[in-house]
Amino acid sequence: MALSVGITALIVLGFYHDSMMDQPKARIIYAESWPSTRTDEEIIKQNIADQKKLDAKRLETQRSYQRLADKLGIDYEDKK
């Protein structure tokens, strides 16, 4: 009985200890500021450039996961 009470107390104390973490510090998020005189063409050009960057980042992430899958012997659909 003492062992079961001790183990339970140890688990509860572990959760209590984990709850004493420092609060996260405030983060500053900067937003881009655009002039109100921007044309639709400039907006579209910027959106296309941003989309190309996002697509390249996603493709690199996908390739890294595919390399990991190859190392682990996991079969996936787009294997080349």
MITORPA-179355 format. One line per field, with one value per residue: residue in three letters; y, z, x of N, C-alpha, C, O in turn; residue number from 1. Coordinates in Angstrom, 1 decimal. Atoms other than C-alpha are relative to their C-alpha. Layout:
N
kolgu <- c(ALA	...) .
n.v <- c(Y	...) .
n.w <- c(Z	...) .
n.u <- c(X	...) .
ca.v <- c(Y	...) .
ca.w <- c(Z	...) .
ca.u <- c(X	...) .
c.v <- c(Y	...) .
c.w <- c(Z	...) .
c.u <- c(X	...) .
o.v <- c(Y	...) .
o.w <- c(Z	...) .
o.u <- c(X	...) .
vomar <- c(NUM	...) .
***
This chain:
80
kolgu <- c(MET	ALA	LEU	SER	VAL	GLY	ILE	THR	ALA	LEU	ILE	VAL	LEU	GLY	PHE	TYR	HIS	ASP	SER	MET	MET	ASP	GLN	PRO	LYS	ALA	ARG	ILE	ILE	TYR	ALA	GLU	SER	TRP	PRO	SER	THR	ARG	THR	ASP	GLU	GLU	ILE	ILE	LYS	GLN	ASN	ILE	ALA	ASP	GLN	LYS	LYS	LEU	ASP	ALA	LYS	ARG	LEU	GLU	THR	GLN	ARG	SER	TYR	GLN	ARG	LEU	ALA	ASP	LYS	LEU	GLY	ILE	ASP	TYR	GLU	ASP	LYS	LYS) .
n.v <- c(-1.2	-1.2	-0.2	-0.6	-1.4	-0.7	-0.2	-1.0	-1.3	-0.4	-0.4	-1.3	-0.9	-0.2	-1.0	-1.3	-0.6	-0.4	-1.1	-1.2	-0.6	-1.4	-0.5	-0.4	-1.4	-0.7	-0.1	-1.1	0.4	-1.1	0.2	-0.8	-1.2	-0.3	-1.3	0.1	-0.2	1.2	0.4	1.5	0.7	0.2	1.0	1.3	0.3	0.4	1.3	1.0	0.2	0.7	1.4	0.8	0.3	1.0	1.3	0.6	0.5	1.2	1.1	0.4	0.8	1.3	0.8	0.4	1.1	1.1	0.5	0.7	1.3	1.0	0.5	0.8	1.0	-0.3	-0.2	-1.1	0.0	-0.7	0.5	-0.1) .
n.w <- c(0.0	0.0	1.3	0.9	-0.4	0.4	1.5	0.3	-0.5	0.9	1.2	-0.3	-0.2	1.3	0.7	-0.7	0.4	1.4	0.1	-0.5	1.0	0.2	1.0	1.2	0.1	1.1	1.3	0.8	1.4	0.8	1.2	1.1	0.2	1.4	0.3	0.5	1.4	0.7	1.0	0.0	0.7	-1.0	-1.0	0.7	0.1	-1.3	-0.4	0.8	-0.5	-1.3	0.2	0.5	-1.2	-0.8	0.7	0.0	-1.3	-0.1	0.8	-0.7	-1.1	0.6	0.4	-1.2	-0.5	0.9	-0.4	-1.3	0.3	0.7	-1.0	-0.9	0.8	0.1	1.4	0.2	1.3	1.1	0.0	1.3) .
n.u <- c(0.8	-0.9	-0.6	1.0	0.1	-1.3	-0.1	1.0	-0.5	-1.1	0.6	0.7	-1.0	-0.6	0.8	-0.1	-1.3	0.1	0.9	-0.7	-0.9	0.1	1.0	-0.7	-0.2	0.7	-0.7	0.4	0.2	0.0	0.9	-0.5	0.8	0.0	0.7	1.4	-0.1	-0.4	0.9	0.4	-1.1	-1.0	0.5	0.0	-1.4	-0.6	0.7	-0.6	-1.4	0.2	0.5	-1.2	-0.8	0.7	0.0	-1.3	-0.2	0.8	-0.6	-1.2	0.5	0.5	-1.2	-0.6	0.8	-0.2	-1.3	0.2	0.7	-0.9	-0.9	0.7	0.7	1.4	0.5	0.9	0.7	-0.8	-1.4	-0.6) .
ca.v <- c(0.0	2.4	1.7	2.6	5.8	6.7	6.1	8.1	11.0	10.9	11.2	14.1	15.8	15.4	17.2	19.9	20.4	20.6	23.2	25.6	26.7	30.3	32.2	32.8	36.2	38.7	38.4	41.3	40.6	43.1	43.6	44.9	48.4	49.2	52.6	53.2	54.2	50.7	49.5	46.1	45.1	45.6	43.6	40.8	40.8	40.6	37.8	35.8	36.3	35.3	32.2	31.1	31.4	29.4	26.7	26.3	26.0	23.4	21.4	21.4	20.2	17.5	16.3	16.2	14.0	11.8	11.4	10.4	7.9	6.4	6.0	4.4	2.2	3.8	3.5	6.6	7.5	9.8	7.7	8.3) .
ca.w <- c(0.0	0.8	-2.5	-4.4	-2.4	-3.0	-6.8	-7.0	-4.9	-7.2	-10.3	-8.8	-7.7	-11.2	-12.7	-10.1	-10.9	-14.6	-14.0	-12.5	-15.8	-16.6	-18.4	-22.1	-22.8	-25.0	-28.7	-31.0	-34.5	-37.1	-39.9	-43.3	-44.1	-47.7	-49.2	-50.1	-53.6	-54.5	-57.7	-58.3	-60.6	-57.8	-55.4	-57.9	-58.6	-54.9	-54.3	-57.2	-55.8	-52.3	-53.6	-55.4	-52.2	-50.3	-53.0	-53.0	-49.2	-49.3	-52.0	-50.0	-46.9	-49.0	-50.3	-46.8	-45.7	-48.7	-47.9	-44.4	-45.7	-48.0	-45.1	-43.0	-45.8	-45.8	-49.1	-50.4	-53.4	-55.4	-55.2	-58.1) .
ca.u <- c(0.0	2.8	4.4	1.2	0.8	4.5	4.3	1.1	2.6	5.7	3.5	1.5	4.7	6.2	3.2	3.4	7.1	6.4	3.7	6.2	7.7	8.4	5.7	6.6	8.0	6.1	6.9	6.9	5.5	6.2	3.7	4.7	3.5	2.5	1.7	-1.9	-0.8	0.1	-1.4	-3.2	-0.3	2.2	0.1	-0.3	3.4	4.3	1.7	3.2	6.8	5.6	3.8	7.0	8.9	6.3	6.1	9.9	9.9	7.1	8.9	12.1	10.2	8.5	11.9	13.3	10.4	10.9	14.6	13.6	11.1	13.7	16.1	13.4	12.1	8.7	6.8	5.1	3.0	5.4	8.5	10.8) .
c.v <- c(1.3	0.2	0.7	1.4	0.8	0.2	1.1	1.4	0.4	0.5	1.4	1.1	0.4	1.0	1.3	0.7	0.5	1.3	1.3	0.7	1.5	0.3	0.4	1.5	0.6	0.0	1.2	-0.5	1.3	-0.2	1.0	1.2	0.3	1.3	-0.2	0.3	-1.2	-0.5	-1.5	-0.8	-0.3	-1.0	-1.4	-0.5	-0.5	-1.3	-1.1	-0.3	-0.7	-1.4	-0.8	-0.4	-1.1	-1.4	-0.6	-0.5	-1.3	-1.2	-0.5	-0.9	-1.4	-0.9	-0.5	-1.2	-1.2	-0.7	-0.8	-1.3	-1.0	-0.6	-1.0	-1.2	0.1	0.2	1.1	0.1	0.5	-0.4	0.0	-0.8) .
c.w <- c(0.0	-1.3	-1.0	0.3	-0.4	-1.5	-0.4	0.4	-0.9	-1.3	0.2	0.2	-1.3	-0.8	0.6	-0.4	-1.4	-0.2	0.5	-1.0	-0.1	-1.0	-1.3	-0.1	-1.2	-1.3	-0.8	-1.5	-0.8	-1.3	-1.1	-0.3	-1.5	-0.2	-0.6	-1.5	-0.8	-1.0	0.1	-0.6	1.0	1.0	-0.6	-0.2	1.3	0.4	-0.8	0.6	1.4	-0.1	-0.5	1.1	0.9	-0.7	0.1	1.4	0.3	-0.7	0.7	1.3	-0.4	-0.3	1.2	0.6	-0.8	0.2	1.3	-0.2	-0.7	1.0	0.9	-0.7	-0.1	-1.5	-0.1	-1.4	-1.1	-0.1	-1.4	-0.1) .
c.u <- c(0.9	0.7	-1.0	-0.2	1.2	0.1	-1.0	0.4	1.1	-0.5	-0.6	1.1	0.8	-0.8	0.0	1.3	0.0	-0.9	0.6	0.9	-0.2	-1.1	0.7	0.1	-0.8	0.8	-0.5	-0.1	-0.1	-0.8	0.6	-1.0	0.1	-0.6	-1.4	0.0	0.4	-1.0	-0.3	1.1	1.1	-0.4	0.0	1.4	0.6	-0.6	0.6	1.4	-0.1	-0.4	1.1	0.9	-0.6	0.0	1.4	0.3	-0.8	0.6	1.2	-0.4	-0.5	1.2	0.7	-0.8	0.2	1.3	-0.1	-0.7	0.8	0.9	-0.7	-0.7	-1.5	-0.4	-1.0	-0.4	0.9	1.4	0.5	1.3) .
o.v <- c(2.2	1.4	1.5	2.3	1.9	1.3	1.9	2.4	1.6	1.5	2.3	2.2	1.5	1.9	2.3	1.9	1.6	2.1	2.4	1.3	2.0	-0.4	1.0	2.3	-0.2	0.2	1.5	-1.2	2.1	-1.3	2.1	1.0	0.5	1.7	-1.2	0.1	-1.1	-0.5	-2.3	-1.9	-1.4	-1.8	-2.3	-1.7	-1.5	-2.1	-2.2	-1.5	-1.7	-2.3	-2.0	-1.5	-2.0	-2.4	-1.8	-1.6	-2.2	-2.3	-1.7	-1.9	-2.4	-2.1	-1.6	-2.1	-2.4	-1.9	-1.9	-2.3	-2.2	-1.8	-2.0	-2.1	-0.9	1.0	1.2	-0.6	-0.1	0.4	-0.6	-0.8) .
o.w <- c(-0.7	-1.7	-1.8	-0.6	-0.9	-1.9	-1.2	-0.4	-1.2	-1.9	-0.7	-0.3	-1.5	-1.4	-0.1	-0.6	-1.6	-1.1	0.3	-0.6	0.3	-2.0	-1.2	0.3	-2.1	-1.3	-0.8	-2.0	-0.6	-1.9	-0.8	-0.1	-2.0	0.5	-1.3	-2.1	-2.0	-0.7	0.8	-0.2	1.0	1.4	0.1	0.1	1.3	1.0	-0.2	0.7	1.6	0.6	-0.1	1.2	1.3	0.0	0.3	1.6	0.9	-0.2	0.7	1.6	0.2	0.0	1.2	1.1	-0.3	0.2	1.4	0.4	-0.4	0.9	1.3	-0.1	-0.3	-2.2	0.8	-2.3	-2.2	-0.3	-2.3	-1.1) .
o.u <- c(0.6	0.9	-0.5	-0.4	1.1	0.5	-0.7	0.3	1.3	0.0	-0.4	1.0	1.2	-0.3	0.0	1.3	0.5	-0.7	0.1	1.9	-1.3	-1.2	1.8	-0.9	-1.1	2.0	-1.7	0.8	-1.0	-0.7	1.0	-2.2	1.2	-1.6	-1.6	-1.1	0.6	-2.2	0.4	1.4	1.7	0.5	0.5	1.7	1.4	0.1	0.8	1.8	0.7	0.0	1.2	1.4	0.1	0.2	1.5	0.9	-0.3	0.6	1.5	0.3	-0.2	1.1	1.2	-0.2	0.2	1.4	0.5	-0.4	0.7	1.2	-0.1	-1.3	-2.2	0.2	-1.9	0.2	1.0	2.3	-0.1	1.9) .
vomar <- c(1	2	3	4	5	6	7	8	9	10	11	12	13	14	15	16	17	18	19	20	21	22	23	24	25	26	27	28	29	30	31	32	33	34	35	36	37	38	39	40	41	42	43	44	45	46	47	48	49	50	51	52	53	54	55	56	57	58	59	60	61	62	63	64	65	66	67	68	69	70	71	72	73	74	75	76	77	78	79	80) .
***
